[in-house]
Amino acid sequence: MTSQTVVSFRALLLVDKERSSYGLRYNDFERYRKHCANRVHRLRSSLKMTHGKGKDFKPLPPIAPEKINGSYLQLLLFESERAWAYAQELMELYAKSNDSSDRRRAMGRIRRAQSWAHQLVETCTSLFTASNLSGQDMAEVIIYELLLRGRFQRVREEYDTGVASLSVARSMLDELTAQAPTSHDQAIASVFIDDIAPEIRYCAHELGHKRAYDIDAIVKEVAPRNRSKLAPLYEKITEAMAKEGGRASGVAGKADKLSRLEWEGESVPLRNPELVDAFLKVEAASAKLTGTQDAQQPQQGQGGQQSSKQNAKSKKRVTAFDGILQALSDAETIARKLSEAKRLGGGGAPTSTGGTTEKERDVHFVHSFTTYQLLARRTQRDLLLIDVLVGGQTTPPPSQEKEDPRVNPAVVKLYDTVLQNLNQMRTLTVVDESTDVAAATDARIAFIRAARCLYMARTYASLKRYAEAVSLTQTAQVRLREARFQLSLLSSQGDAPETEYFPLSEEAIQRLEVRIVQEEKRMKMDWFALNGGSVKDGVEGKGKKPLFYDIAFNSIEDPLNKVKRRAGRAVEVKKPAGPSAARPGLGIATKTDGKTKSQAQVDEPAALGQGAEDKAAEAPQRSVLGSLLGGWWGRR
């Protein structure tokens, strides 16, 4: 092996990846043991280190230092992991059967795992001394060996030496976190920090430590005393990591560093490497979306007229949402799996004495936070689609013939999707536990319902169903009052960072209210015109009284004649002329121009014929309602 050849071997990264992918997320030790056995077999085959098929065992010759590579180090690591997984499987059997033989076998497997880990440390030490292994890789190997040793000592109830091993490992993990060039490396160190935290607490409690809950204080007290004994190369490793961290920070770009995620001013704990990688993709997609975003945020058709260039940019932004929604969907899937694993009892340190309440709360909180971000981006995308579909028109054109009848139903469907996202968002724990975010979400739900009622009213108005349309506009006004009330419950004015995806202010509510009032007035005017009235544009326009209001004057005597009689004035009596003086068919005897009853009956057929001709001449001039109200319609 030449001095220029540098071996890359990330022990903790490999262990975390294999454990998470092959069963240990749900504490399936048997599956992980079989996986490690398969890996060992493949590595031995590739390195040509298999034993013969003969009856006599012939030990393999020691490998030359110049032939050591990453595959050989992986072989030692998976041999240790295989023995450790088998030991955990036997400990589970011992917990169920209480058979001491299972415990003895488990102890033997732990010793074998520790032996393989010690051999791995010795091999890596020779490489590190020859400057063929980085300080970070050497630190991860020592941490792995200290973790196995500390857990084995805890099982044997050697709490003094166990807490010393675990404390030194924890202090080296803190150094890894501080010198990590990327967020992914920081997350890997955080995983193992969370795994050994309950074991340190348990050992300190058994030793009678007064502040066993304060893990940081215990590590600061115990680690410096045992550091030189358990990790002789600690100082050299620390110096090498500091140099490597400085070079790596210059090489690593901003894409490898995750920005600080906040929720109500507090940092969101992302301590899982898979989640960190997913949110790095989310951050990259969000940067692309911000690059295509206009200065004006999408609102529910509240803007003015949009130009064709603005519409083109909006369409590009709609396309840019696909990437961030895909990244957030992947992140939500990972967070949900981690939350389910923690709920079922896995997902933490398989050998820990019990999952910490704080870690469980962090896992569930991250899942709820990720779901909120996904729903917020979906809502933002749907609102942008509505803005593109409506085209920035505040009110539809007066002539309904020019308006596309498919627009309003499509907008209503989009509002249904927005309501579904907001209602699901309201049930999340991060929203339910925050008074301001819950009130802001309720205000946006009421606002969207009001806007949805407006476009449903337009849909009904296009179908000449004005009663339903007017009822919906009145419901929309009620929803706006509800939105105002929810906004009044907020402790601070303006939109919080958690609600920036959907800006909502009192001015937006007023603009929507004005639109609703205008639409309701227009629908009432159209309804009035449909029933026979006519409306002229302008201030001096006066409504024309439809024929419907003449019915009463055709069947009731004018009371002014009675008033004139009582006042002693002459009342002009209009004598009925023609056959209308006598109602035919009722047998009423009257005298008309000196004719007797028999003469009137003789003239009755002629009168009926003449009346039928008059009615036939007037029939084309009647309204549609004449056939419904019978012969009383239009009488004079």
C-alpha positions as CSV (number, residue, x, y, z in Angstrom):
1,M,0.0,0.0,0.0
2,T,1.6,3.3,-1.0
3,S,1.6,6.3,1.1
4,Q,-0.5,8.2,-1.4
5,T,-3.5,5.7,-1.2
6,V,-6.1,7.0,1.2
7,V,-8.9,4.6,2.4
8,S,-12.3,6.0,2.9
9,F,-14.4,4.2,5.5
10,R,-17.4,5.8,7.2
11,A,-18.3,3.3,9.9
12,L,-21.2,5.2,11.5
13,L,-22.6,6.2,8.2
14,L,-22.6,2.6,7.0
15,V,-24.0,1.2,10.2
16,D,-26.9,3.7,10.3
17,K,-27.8,3.0,6.7
18,E,-27.7,-0.7,7.0
19,R,-29.6,-0.8,10.3
20,S,-32.3,1.5,9.0
21,S,-32.8,-0.4,5.8
22,Y,-32.7,-4.0,7.0
23,G,-35.0,-4.4,9.9
24,L,-33.7,-2.5,12.9
25,R,-36.1,0.4,12.4
26,Y,-38.7,-2.1,13.8
27,N,-36.3,-4.0,16.0
28,D,-36.2,-7.1,13.6
29,F,-32.8,-8.5,14.7
30,E,-33.2,-11.7,12.9
31,R,-33.6,-10.0,9.5
32,Y,-30.6,-7.8,10.2
33,R,-28.5,-10.8,11.3
34,K,-29.2,-12.6,8.1
35,H,-28.4,-9.5,6.1
36,C,-25.1,-9.2,7.8
37,A,-24.3,-12.9,7.1
38,N,-25.0,-12.3,3.4
39,R,-22.8,-9.3,3.3
40,V,-20.0,-11.2,5.0
41,H,-20.3,-14.0,2.5
42,R,-20.2,-11.6,-0.5
43,L,-17.2,-9.7,1.0
44,R,-15.2,-12.8,1.7
45,S,-15.9,-14.1,-1.9
46,S,-14.8,-10.8,-3.4
47,L,-11.6,-10.7,-1.2
48,K,-10.9,-14.4,-1.8
49,M,-10.8,-15.0,1.9
50,T,-13.2,-18.0,2.0
51,H,-12.3,-21.3,3.8
52,G,-11.9,-24.5,1.9
53,K,-14.5,-27.3,1.9
54,G,-12.3,-29.9,3.5
55,K,-12.7,-31.3,6.9
56,D,-9.6,-29.7,8.3
57,F,-9.8,-26.1,9.2
58,K,-6.9,-24.0,7.9
59,P,-6.7,-20.4,9.2
60,L,-6.2,-17.7,6.7
61,P,-2.8,-16.0,6.6
62,P,-2.8,-12.4,7.9
63,I,-3.5,-9.8,5.3
64,A,-0.6,-7.6,4.3
65,P,-0.9,-3.9,5.3
66,E,-0.5,-2.7,1.8
67,K,-3.5,-4.8,0.7
68,I,-5.9,-3.4,3.2
69,N,-8.8,-1.5,1.5
70,G,-12.3,-0.4,2.3
71,S,-13.8,-3.9,1.6
72,Y,-11.6,-5.5,4.2
73,L,-12.7,-2.9,6.8
74,Q,-16.3,-3.5,5.9
75,L,-15.8,-7.2,6.4
76,L,-14.6,-6.6,10.0
77,L,-17.5,-4.2,10.6
78,F,-20.2,-6.6,9.4
79,E,-18.7,-9.5,11.3
80,S,-19.1,-7.4,14.4
81,E,-22.6,-6.3,13.5
82,R,-23.6,-9.9,12.8
83,A,-22.5,-11.1,16.2
84,W,-24.1,-8.0,17.9
85,A,-27.4,-8.6,16.1
86,Y,-27.4,-12.3,17.2
87,A,-26.7,-11.2,20.8
88,Q,-29.7,-8.9,20.8
89,E,-31.9,-11.7,19.3
90,L,-30.8,-14.0,22.2
91,M,-31.4,-11.3,24.8
92,E,-35.0,-11.0,23.5
93,L,-35.4,-14.7,23.9
94,Y,-34.0,-14.5,27.4
95,A,-36.5,-11.7,28.3
96,K,-39.4,-14.0,27.2
97,S,-38.2,-17.4,28.5
98,N,-36.0,-16.3,31.4
99,D,-33.6,-19.1,30.4
100,S,-30.1,-18.4,31.6
101,S,-28.6,-20.4,28.7
102,D,-29.8,-17.7,26.3
103,R,-28.2,-15.0,28.4
104,R,-24.8,-16.9,28.4
105,R,-25.0,-17.4,24.6
106,A,-25.8,-13.7,24.2
107,M,-22.8,-12.7,26.3
108,G,-20.6,-14.9,24.2
109,R,-21.8,-13.2,21.0
110,I,-21.3,-9.7,22.5
111,R,-17.7,-10.6,23.3
112,R,-17.2,-11.8,19.8
113,A,-18.7,-8.6,18.4
114,Q,-16.4,-6.6,20.7
115,S,-13.4,-8.7,19.5
116,W,-14.2,-7.9,15.8
117,A,-14.6,-4.2,16.7
118,H,-11.2,-4.2,18.5
119,Q,-9.6,-5.8,15.5
120,L,-11.2,-3.1,13.3
121,V,-9.8,-0.3,15.6
122,E,-6.3,-1.8,15.4
123,T,-6.3,-2.0,11.6
124,C,-7.6,1.6,11.3
125,T,-5.1,2.9,13.8
126,S,-2.2,1.6,11.6
127,L,-3.8,3.3,8.6
128,F,-4.3,6.6,10.5
129,T,-0.7,6.5,11.8
130,A,0.5,6.1,8.2
131,S,-1.8,9.1,7.1
132,N,-3.9,6.7,5.0
133,L,-7.1,7.3,6.9
134,S,-8.8,10.6,7.7
135,G,-9.4,11.8,11.3
136,Q,-13.2,11.7,10.9
137,D,-13.1,8.1,9.7
138,M,-10.8,7.1,12.6
139,A,-13.1,8.9,15.1
140,E,-16.1,7.0,13.8
141,V,-14.4,3.6,14.2
142,I,-13.3,4.4,17.8
143,I,-16.9,5.6,18.6
144,Y,-18.3,2.4,17.3
145,E,-16.0,0.3,19.4
146,L,-16.7,2.4,22.5
147,L,-20.4,2.0,22.0
148,L,-20.2,-1.8,21.9
149,R,-17.9,-1.8,24.9
150,G,-20.2,0.5,27.0
151,R,-23.3,-1.4,26.2
152,F,-21.7,-4.7,27.0
153,Q,-20.5,-3.3,30.4
154,R,-24.0,-2.0,31.1
155,V,-25.5,-5.5,30.4
156,R,-23.0,-7.0,32.8
157,E,-24.0,-4.3,35.3
158,E,-20.5,-2.7,35.3
159,Y,-22.0,0.8,35.4
160,D,-18.8,2.7,36.4
161,T,-16.8,1.6,33.3
162,G,-19.9,1.6,31.2
163,V,-20.7,5.2,31.8
164,A,-17.0,6.1,31.2
165,S,-17.0,4.4,27.8
166,L,-20.3,5.9,26.8
167,S,-19.3,9.4,28.0
168,V,-16.1,9.3,25.9
169,A,-18.1,8.2,22.9
170,R,-20.5,11.0,23.5
171,S,-17.8,13.6,23.7
172,M,-16.3,12.4,20.4
173,L,-19.7,12.5,18.8
174,D,-20.0,16.1,19.9
175,E,-16.7,16.8,18.2
176,L,-18.0,15.2,15.0
177,T,-21.1,17.3,15.1
178,A,-19.1,20.5,15.5
179,Q,-16.6,19.6,12.7
180,A,-19.2,18.1,10.3
181,P,-18.9,19.8,6.9
182,T,-22.5,18.9,5.8
183,S,-25.9,18.6,7.5
184,H,-26.0,14.9,6.6
185,D,-22.9,14.2,8.7
186,Q,-24.3,16.2,11.6
187,A,-27.5,14.2,11.4
188,I,-25.6,10.9,11.6
189,A,-23.8,12.0,14.7
190,S,-27.1,13.2,16.2
191,V,-28.6,9.7,15.7
192,F,-26.0,8.0,17.8
193,I,-26.1,10.8,20.4
194,D,-29.8,10.1,20.8
195,D,-29.2,6.4,21.0
196,I,-26.7,6.4,23.9
197,A,-28.4,9.2,25.9
198,P,-30.8,6.9,27.8
199,E,-28.0,4.4,28.5
200,I,-25.8,7.1,30.1
201,R,-28.8,8.2,32.1
202,Y,-29.5,4.7,33.3
203,C,-25.9,4.0,34.3
204,A,-25.7,7.3,36.2
205,H,-28.9,6.5,38.0
206,E,-27.6,3.1,39.1
207,L,-24.5,4.8,40.4
208,G,-26.6,7.1,42.5
209,H,-25.8,10.3,40.6
210,K,-27.8,13.2,41.9
211,R,-28.4,14.8,38.5
212,A,-28.7,11.7,36.4
213,Y,-31.1,13.5,34.0
214,D,-28.4,16.0,33.0
215,I,-26.5,14.0,30.4
216,D,-24.3,17.0,29.3
217,A,-23.1,17.6,32.8
218,I,-22.3,13.9,33.3
219,V,-20.3,13.8,30.0
220,K,-18.3,16.9,31.0
221,E,-17.5,15.4,34.3
222,V,-16.7,11.8,33.3
223,A,-15.2,12.1,29.8
224,P,-12.0,14.1,30.5
225,R,-11.0,11.7,33.2
226,N,-11.2,8.6,31.0
227,R,-10.4,10.1,27.6
228,S,-6.6,9.3,27.5
229,K,-7.2,5.8,28.7
230,L,-10.0,4.8,26.3
231,A,-9.0,6.9,23.3
232,P,-5.3,7.4,23.3
233,L,-5.3,9.1,19.9
234,Y,-8.1,11.6,20.9
235,E,-5.9,14.7,20.6
236,K,-4.4,13.8,17.2
237,I,-7.9,12.8,15.9
238,T,-9.3,16.1,17.1
239,E,-6.5,18.1,15.4
240,A,-6.9,16.1,12.2
241,M,-10.7,16.7,12.2
242,A,-10.2,20.4,12.6
243,K,-7.9,20.6,9.6
244,E,-10.2,18.4,7.5
245,G,-13.2,20.4,8.6
246,G,-11.6,23.6,7.4
247,R,-10.8,22.1,4.0
248,A,-14.2,20.4,3.6
249,S,-16.1,23.6,4.5
250,G,-14.4,25.3,1.6
251,V,-15.2,22.5,-0.8
252,A,-18.8,21.9,0.4
253,G,-21.3,24.3,-1.0
254,K,-24.4,25.8,0.4
255,A,-26.4,22.9,-1.2
256,D,-25.0,20.5,1.5
257,K,-25.9,22.8,4.4
258,L,-29.5,22.9,5.5
259,S,-31.0,26.2,6.5
260,R,-32.5,26.6,9.9
261,L,-36.1,25.5,9.9
262,E,-38.3,27.4,12.4
263,W,-41.7,27.0,13.8
264,E,-43.0,29.9,15.9
265,G,-39.5,31.1,16.5
266,E,-38.1,27.7,17.6
267,S,-35.8,25.4,15.7
268,V,-37.3,22.3,14.1
269,P,-35.2,19.3,15.2
270,L,-34.1,17.3,12.1
271,R,-31.9,14.6,13.6
272,N,-32.4,11.8,11.0
273,P,-30.1,11.6,7.9
274,E,-32.9,10.5,5.6
275,L,-35.0,13.5,6.6
276,V,-32.1,15.9,6.2
277,D,-31.4,14.6,2.7
278,A,-35.1,15.0,1.9
279,F,-35.3,18.6,3.2
280,L,-32.1,19.4,1.2
281,K,-34.0,18.5,-1.9
282,V,-37.0,20.6,-0.7
283,E,-34.7,23.5,-0.2
284,A,-33.2,23.2,-3.6
285,A,-36.7,23.0,-5.2
286,S,-37.9,26.0,-3.1
287,A,-34.9,28.0,-4.4
288,K,-36.0,27.2,-8.0
289,L,-39.5,28.2,-7.2
290,T,-38.4,31.5,-5.7
291,G,-36.4,32.3,-8.8
292,T,-39.5,32.0,-11.0
293,Q,-41.8,33.8,-8.4
294,D,-43.1,37.2,-9.2
295,A,-43.1,40.0,-6.6
296,Q,-46.9,39.8,-6.3
297,Q,-48.2,36.9,-4.3
298,P,-51.2,35.0,-5.8
299,Q,-54.5,36.0,-4.3
300,Q,-58.0,35.0,-5.2
301,G,-58.5,37.2,-8.2
302,Q,-58.0,40.4,-6.2
303,G,-55.3,41.9,-8.5
304,G,-56.0,44.0,-11.5
305,Q,-55.7,43.1,-15.1
306,Q,-52.8,40.8,-15.9
307,S,-50.7,41.1,-19.0
308,S,-49.8,38.1,-21.2
309,K,-46.3,38.1,-19.8
310,Q,-47.5,37.9,-16.3
311,N,-49.8,35.0,-17.2
312,A,-46.8,33.2,-18.8
313,K,-44.8,33.7,-15.7
314,S,-47.6,32.3,-13.6
315,K,-47.8,29.2,-15.7
316,K,-44.1,28.7,-15.3
317,R,-44.5,29.0,-11.5
318,V,-47.3,26.4,-11.6
319,T,-44.8,24.0,-13.4
320,A,-42.1,24.8,-10.8
321,F,-44.4,23.6,-8.0
322,D,-44.1,20.0,-9.3
323,G,-40.5,19.7,-8.0
324,I,-41.1,21.0,-4.5
325,L,-44.3,19.0,-4.1
326,Q,-42.5,15.9,-5.1
327,A,-39.7,16.6,-2.6
328,L,-42.1,17.4,0.2
329,S,-44.1,14.3,-0.5
330,D,-40.9,12.2,-0.2
331,A,-40.1,13.9,3.0
332,E,-43.5,13.4,4.4
333,T,-43.3,9.6,3.6
334,I,-40.0,9.3,5.5
335,A,-41.3,11.3,8.4
336,R,-44.5,9.2,8.6
337,K,-42.4,5.9,8.6
338,L,-40.3,7.2,11.4
339,S,-43.3,8.3,13.4
340,E,-45.0,4.9,12.9
341,A,-41.8,3.1,13.8
342,K,-41.5,5.1,17.0
343,R,-45.2,4.5,17.8
344,L,-44.8,0.8,17.4
345,G,-41.8,0.7,19.7
346,G,-38.9,0.8,17.2
347,G,-37.0,3.6,15.5
348,G,-34.8,4.3,18.4
349,A,-31.7,2.6,19.8
350,P,-32.5,-1.1,19.7
351,T,-30.4,-1.7,22.8
352,S,-31.5,1.3,24.8
353,T,-33.5,0.9,28.0
354,G,-36.3,2.8,26.6
355,G,-37.1,5.6,24.1
356,T,-36.9,9.1,25.5
357,T,-40.1,11.0,25.6
358,E,-38.4,14.1,24.1
359,K,-37.2,12.1,21.1
360,E,-40.6,10.6,20.5
361,R,-42.1,14.1,20.7
362,D,-39.6,15.4,18.2
363,V,-40.3,12.6,15.7
364,H,-44.1,13.2,15.8
365,F,-43.5,16.9,15.7
366,V,-41.3,16.7,12.6
367,H,-43.9,14.5,10.9
368,S,-46.7,17.0,11.6
369,F,-44.4,19.9,10.5
370,T,-43.6,18.2,7.3
371,T,-47.2,17.5,6.5
372,Y,-48.1,21.1,7.2
373,Q,-45.4,22.3,4.7
374,L,-46.7,19.9,2.1
375,L,-50.3,21.1,2.5
376,A,-49.2,24.7,2.5
377,R,-47.4,24.3,-0.8
378,R,-50.4,22.5,-2.3
379,T,-52.7,25.3,-1.2
380,Q,-50.3,27.9,-2.7
381,R,-50.2,26.0,-6.0
382,D,-54.0,25.7,-6.1
383,L,-54.4,29.4,-5.4
384,L,-52.0,30.2,-8.2
385,L,-54.0,28.0,-10.5
386,I,-57.2,29.9,-9.6
387,D,-55.4,33.2,-10.3
388,V,-54.3,32.0,-13.7
389,L,-57.7,30.5,-14.5
390,V,-59.6,33.7,-13.5
391,G,-57.1,35.9,-15.3
392,G,-57.2,38.6,-12.7
393,Q,-60.7,39.7,-13.4
394,T,-62.4,41.2,-10.4
395,T,-65.9,40.8,-11.9
396,P,-67.2,39.0,-14.9
397,P,-68.2,41.0,-18.0
398,P,-71.8,42.3,-18.2
399,S,-72.5,40.1,-21.2
400,Q,-72.6,36.5,-20.0
401,E,-72.4,35.2,-23.5
402,K,-68.7,36.2,-23.7
403,E,-67.8,34.3,-20.4
404,D,-66.7,30.7,-20.7
405,P,-69.3,28.6,-18.7
406,R,-66.5,26.2,-17.7
407,V,-64.5,28.7,-15.7
408,N,-66.7,29.0,-12.7
409,P,-67.2,25.3,-12.0
410,A,-63.5,24.7,-12.4
411,V,-62.7,27.4,-9.9
412,V,-65.2,25.9,-7.5
413,K,-63.4,22.5,-7.8
414,L,-60.1,24.2,-7.0
415,Y,-61.6,25.9,-4.0
416,D,-62.8,22.5,-2.9
417,T,-59.3,21.2,-3.0
418,V,-58.0,24.2,-1.1
419,L,-60.7,23.6,1.6
420,Q,-59.6,20.0,1.9
421,N,-56.0,21.0,2.4
422,L,-56.9,23.6,5.0
423,N,-59.2,21.3,6.9
424,Q,-56.5,18.6,7.0
425,M,-54.0,21.3,8.1
426,R,-56.3,22.3,10.9
427,T,-56.3,18.8,12.4
428,L,-52.5,18.7,12.7
429,T,-50.9,18.8,16.2
430,V,-48.6,21.7,15.3
431,V,-51.6,23.8,14.4
432,D,-53.9,22.6,17.2
433,E,-51.3,23.4,19.8
434,S,-50.8,27.0,18.6
435,T,-53.5,29.4,19.2
436,D,-52.5,32.0,16.6
437,V,-51.9,29.4,13.8
438,A,-55.2,27.8,14.6
439,A,-57.1,31.1,14.4
440,A,-55.3,32.1,11.2
441,T,-56.1,28.7,9.6
442,D,-59.8,29.1,10.6
443,A,-59.9,32.6,9.1
444,R,-58.5,31.3,5.8
445,I,-61.0,28.4,5.8
446,A,-63.9,31.0,6.2
447,F,-62.4,33.2,3.5
448,I,-62.1,30.4,1.0
449,R,-65.6,29.3,1.8
450,A,-66.8,32.8,1.0
451,A,-64.9,32.9,-2.3
452,R,-66.3,29.5,-3.1
453,C,-69.8,30.7,-2.5
454,L,-69.2,33.6,-4.8
455,Y,-68.2,31.4,-7.8
456,M,-71.0,28.9,-7.1
457,A,-73.4,31.8,-7.2
458,R,-72.0,32.8,-10.6
459,T,-72.5,29.2,-11.8
460,Y,-76.1,29.2,-10.7
461,A,-76.7,32.7,-12.2
462,S,-75.4,31.4,-15.6
463,L,-78.2,28.8,-15.4
464,K,-80.9,31.4,-14.6
465,R,-81.3,30.0,-11.1
466,Y,-81.1,33.3,-9.3
467,A,-82.8,32.3,-6.1
468,E,-79.9,29.9,-5.3
469,A,-77.3,32.4,-6.5
470,V,-78.6,35.2,-4.2
471,S,-78.8,32.7,-1.2
472,L,-75.1,31.8,-1.8
473,T,-74.0,35.5,-1.9
474,Q,-75.7,36.0,1.5
475,T,-73.9,32.9,2.8
476,A,-70.7,34.3,1.6
477,Q,-71.2,37.5,3.6
478,V,-71.7,35.4,6.7
479,R,-68.4,33.6,6.0
480,L,-66.6,36.9,5.7
481,R,-67.9,38.0,9.1
482,E,-66.5,34.7,10.5
483,A,-63.1,35.4,8.9
484,R,-63.0,38.8,10.4
485,F,-63.8,37.4,13.8
486,Q,-61.0,34.8,13.5
487,L,-58.5,37.5,12.5
488,S,-59.4,39.6,15.5
489,L,-58.3,36.7,17.7
490,L,-54.7,36.9,16.5
491,S,-52.2,38.3,19.0
492,S,-50.2,40.2,16.4
493,Q,-51.2,42.1,13.3
494,G,-50.0,40.8,9.9
495,D,-49.1,37.4,8.7
496,A,-46.9,35.1,10.7
497,P,-44.1,33.1,9.0
498,E,-46.2,30.0,9.3
499,T,-49.0,31.5,7.2
500,E,-46.9,33.3,4.5
501,Y,-48.1,30.7,2.0
502,F,-51.6,32.4,2.0
503,P,-51.5,36.2,2.8
504,L,-54.8,37.3,4.3
505,S,-55.6,40.8,5.6
506,E,-58.6,43.0,6.4
507,E,-58.1,44.7,3.0
508,A,-58.4,41.4,1.2
509,I,-61.7,40.7,3.1
510,Q,-63.1,44.1,2.2
511,R,-62.2,43.7,-1.5
512,L,-64.0,40.3,-1.6
513,E,-67.0,41.8,0.2
514,V,-67.3,44.5,-2.3
515,R,-67.2,42.0,-5.1
516,I,-69.9,39.9,-3.4
517,V,-72.2,42.9,-3.0
518,Q,-71.7,43.9,-6.7
519,E,-72.4,40.4,-7.8
520,E,-75.5,40.1,-5.7
521,K,-76.9,43.4,-7.0
522,R,-76.2,42.3,-10.6
523,M,-77.9,39.0,-10.0
524,K,-81.0,40.6,-8.5
525,M,-81.2,43.0,-11.5
526,D,-81.0,40.0,-13.9
527,W,-83.6,38.2,-11.8
528,F,-85.9,41.2,-12.0
529,A,-85.5,41.5,-15.7
530,L,-86.2,37.8,-16.1
531,N,-89.6,38.2,-14.4
532,G,-90.8,40.9,-16.9
533,G,-89.1,44.0,-15.6
534,S,-86.7,46.2,-17.5
535,V,-83.8,48.2,-16.1
536,K,-82.0,51.1,-17.8
537,D,-78.4,51.9,-17.2
538,G,-77.6,55.2,-15.5
539,V,-78.8,57.2,-12.5
540,E,-82.0,58.4,-14.2
541,G,-83.1,55.0,-15.2
542,K,-86.5,54.1,-13.8
543,G,-87.9,50.6,-13.6
544,K,-91.0,49.9,-15.7
545,K,-93.9,48.3,-13.8
546,P,-94.6,44.8,-15.2
547,L,-98.1,43.8,-16.1
548,F,-98.3,41.5,-13.1
549,Y,-99.2,44.5,-10.9
550,D,-102.4,45.4,-12.9
551,I,-104.3,42.4,-11.7
552,A,-105.8,44.0,-8.6
553,F,-107.1,47.0,-10.6
554,N,-108.8,44.8,-13.0
555,S,-110.9,42.9,-10.4
556,I,-111.4,45.4,-7.6
557,E,-113.5,48.6,-7.8
558,D,-111.6,51.8,-7.6
559,P,-112.2,53.2,-4.0
560,L,-112.0,56.8,-5.3
561,N,-115.5,56.6,-6.7
562,K,-116.9,55.9,-3.2
563,V,-115.0,58.9,-1.9
564,K,-116.4,61.2,-4.5
565,R,-120.0,60.0,-3.8
566,R,-119.6,60.7,-0.1
567,A,-118.2,64.1,-0.9
568,G,-121.2,64.9,-3.0
569,R,-119.4,65.1,-6.3
570,A,-120.7,63.7,-9.5
571,V,-119.3,60.4,-10.4
572,E,-118.9,59.6,-14.1
573,V,-120.5,56.3,-14.8
574,K,-119.2,54.6,-17.9
575,K,-121.9,52.5,-19.5
576,P,-120.6,49.2,-20.8
577,A,-121.2,48.9,-24.5
578,G,-121.7,45.7,-26.6
579,P,-122.2,42.2,-25.4
580,S,-119.9,42.7,-22.3
581,A,-122.9,44.3,-20.5
582,A,-124.4,40.9,-19.8
583,R,-122.3,37.9,-18.8
584,P,-123.3,35.2,-21.2
585,G,-124.3,31.8,-19.9
586,L,-125.4,33.1,-16.4
587,G,-129.1,33.8,-17.3
588,I,-129.0,37.4,-16.1
589,A,-131.8,39.5,-17.6
590,T,-130.8,43.0,-18.5
591,K,-132.1,45.6,-20.9
592,T,-129.7,46.9,-23.6
593,D,-131.0,49.5,-26.1
594,G,-134.6,48.5,-25.4
595,K,-134.1,44.9,-26.1
596,T,-136.0,42.3,-24.0
597,K,-134.6,39.2,-22.3
598,S,-135.5,37.0,-25.3
599,Q,-133.9,39.3,-27.7
600,A,-130.7,39.4,-25.6
601,Q,-130.7,35.6,-25.6
602,V,-131.2,35.6,-29.3
603,D,-128.2,37.9,-29.7
604,E,-126.1,35.8,-27.4
605,P,-124.5,33.5,-30.0
606,A,-123.5,36.5,-32.0
607,A,-122.0,38.2,-29.0
608,L,-120.0,35.1,-28.1
609,G,-118.7,34.9,-31.6
610,Q,-117.6,38.5,-31.6
611,G,-116.0,38.1,-28.1
612,A,-114.1,35.0,-29.4
613,E,-112.7,37.0,-32.3
614,D,-111.6,39.8,-30.0
615,K,-109.8,37.3,-27.7
616,A,-108.2,35.6,-30.7
617,A,-106.9,39.0,-31.8
618,E,-105.5,39.7,-28.3
619,A,-104.0,36.3,-27.7
620,P,-100.6,36.9,-29.5
621,Q,-100.0,40.0,-27.4
622,R,-100.3,38.2,-24.0
623,S,-97.4,37.3,-21.9
624,V,-96.4,33.8,-21.0
625,L,-98.0,34.2,-17.6
626,G,-101.4,34.8,-19.2
627,S,-102.0,31.1,-19.7
628,L,-101.3,30.5,-16.0
629,L,-103.6,33.1,-14.5
630,G,-106.6,32.4,-16.8
631,G,-109.1,34.9,-18.0
632,W,-108.5,37.4,-15.3
633,W,-105.1,38.4,-16.8
634,G,-105.2,41.7,-18.7
635,R,-108.8,42.6,-18.0
636,R,-109.5,46.3,-18.3
